[in-house]
């Protein structure tokens, strides 16, 4: 019988999977960070153009953040009503608007 050269067991990770692209985006854009604005702590997460798939309204300038536009998401890091409520109150900002706020 001829020998088969294909692997019998599935590989643990194949190149180009979602976990690889997630690792690359985390390396490029970083993870969440905490910034202080007006005496309050905010958790800030950068959103890449590939991950920006919806349309949002920036609270800084009231203009639309179009899909495929890199921006930041910010939410209170020190809210008194708990982390779930803080996450529900997150807002999408233009990067420039967040910097000047």
Secondary structure, DSSP 8 states (H G I E B T S, - for coil): -----S-SS--S--TT-HHHHHHHHHHHH---EEEEETTEEEEEEEE-TTT--S-EE-TTT--EE-TT--EEEEEESS-TT-HHHHHHT-EEE-HHHHHH-
